[in-house]
Amino acid sequence: MTSHQNTQTMKPATAAKKLGVYLEATPAEFQEGVVSRAELNALQADPPQWLRDLRRDGPHPRPVVAAKLGVSIAGLRRGGVTEALTTEQIEALKQERPEWLEHERSVQADVRKEAARVKRLHAEKAERAAGD
């Protein structure tokens, strides 16, 4: 009995998400085709110039914009940011420090503190349970 390996492929949107880039900013041939797992690995290992440029300058997808601004994706939406932003636009927002951004950063900091507190609580509980 022989086993054959099917080539695993993904839609361009999935590949763009895994690469951390905004699909609409990628080259047409990337958007119109399918991407194999091997091609994705090759893009990650040795990114072509267009991919390096997109990662550096954008436009960036919402998860990347949110991470660069230190807010959640929902916080971006509440702040009125619904489009992809370039690195330059992100830096401008950081310099301007609009009220919504400061508020969302504060909310995100509170969420992180609460998550850490809950994690510690669960760890302590597990420790006590293991000691019984």
ABEGO torsion letter per residue (X at the ends): XBBBBBBBBBBAAAAAAAAGBBAAABBAAAAABBBBAAAAAAAAABBBAAAAAAAAAOBBBAAAAAAAAGBBAAAAAAAGBABBBBAAAAAAAAAAGBAAAAAAAAAAAAAAAAAAAAAAAAAAAAAAAAAX
